[in-house]
Amino acid sequence: MNAPLRAFDVEAIRAQFPILRTLVHGKVPLHYLDNAATAQVPDAVLDAMRAHDELRRANVKRGVHALAEAATDAYAAARTKVAQYVNAREDREVIFTSGTTGAINLVAHAFGATLKAGDEIVLSGLEHHSNLVPWQLLRERTGVKLRFLGVTEDGRIDTGDLDELVSERCKLIAVTHVSNVTGAITDVAAVVRAARTVGARVMLDGAQRASHGPVDVQGLGIDFYALSSHKMFGPSGVGALWGRAEVLAALPPFLGGGEMIRTVTLEKSTWADIPARFEAGTPPITQAVGMGAAVDWLAQVDTAAAAAHTGHLAARVLDGLRAIGGANKRVRVIGPQTMERRYPVIAFAVDGAHPHDICQILDSHGVALRGGHHCAQPFHESRGLAGTTRASLALYNNAADVDAFLSGLDDALTKLT
Ligand SMILES: Cc1ncc(COP(=O)(O)O)c(C=O)c1O
């Protein structure tokens, strides 16, 4: 693990991300504000993956030779790091997956296999498609019923609906921890309380939360947590599902293949214990090592100072959007209007301008944004919006990024009248 950074120093952080020194289109500095889609990778993570493939590359668990043992140890160490990052009770509660989507599909299949027609799953109208479509597919397979918490005017999951929607038939409440559109933090305590009164499980989609510092799955009192490495300054192709050990241990496998079995005959197979039961085939080994390095890197950042830094920048983004919106009434922030109980993910709509056109003009200023429905089409449709433009900040963003965004947006609005 790196030496702790004494205070939050954004320039020292930036120096660790080589991509931030590149020029967009070969001429303008990069202002990367698309962190909710994928965050950038620091040297520590790039170095860890390179060292793994140079020195320890082999398949895990299968070989009795020095490299195979070293690779197996590195893979196990990565699991320990992720387990510590989310405050799991035991390493075996962490299953490596392809990402949040892979983790949620795992739950939808393995936990879903324990459900029957008429059982209910409570979701919300603010979910990413990754936490909606797997449950729709489960509904087609088993006849479970899906019910949806509403969304408040300021873009939060409406936990006031819980009493009405969570009945004795409810087996799972699966909601996002932080919205990838509005940045709002879900009132997890209210969700857990409602679930516990009827004996239902709780799963959180942590894709947007996990990059902002360690997570306490025990403190949250939940059963499953899904996360993606590529949003946490790690490589793509890997993520994790954390599950309470006794809950995971009672579930059947999802994917079948090598390493997830205890015994195999031509007639039948029996299953390995967790976590192997849920990791069929060769896992993303180098990527898991990279994810381990990313959580190590995140764990040595002063995340409270980083949150104050990004919160301050995001407040400037909100003020800037309000100033532009006030001048011509065209710009609306979709979600909380202040930085209270939210993360720095800011979506906005501009009357008479398509998000893709805005993004294209901002790209010519070196500013990377995302435009569209951000895989949350039902929420956008509920607001009568085809899409929004989204600026999402990470700890390496600085005042120059915010200035470039606001002046680029001014330019876009002038051009798109
Ligand atoms: C809230 C949320 N859930 C799920 C996902 C899906 O993550 P992945 O594509 O890494 O599986 C995302 C990614 O944008 C997200 O923001």
The ligand as a Gaussian input file, in Angstrom:
#p B3LYP/6-31G(d) Opt

LIG

0 1
 C      -26.058000       2.862000     -10.953000
 C      -25.414000       1.933000     -11.936000
 N      -25.719000       0.624000     -11.908000
 C      -25.162000      -0.256000     -12.730000
 C      -24.252000       0.141000     -13.675000
 C      -23.658000      -0.882000     -14.591000
 O      -22.302000      -1.022000     -14.331000
 P      -21.412000      -1.946000     -15.271000
 O      -21.667000      -1.482000     -16.672000
 O      -20.019000      -1.645000     -14.810000
 O      -21.818000      -3.346000     -15.049000
 C      -23.908000       1.487000     -13.773000
 C      -22.974000       1.951000     -14.819000
 O      -23.146000       2.990000     -15.402000
 C      -24.503000       2.407000     -12.872000
 O      -24.197000       3.705000     -12.912000

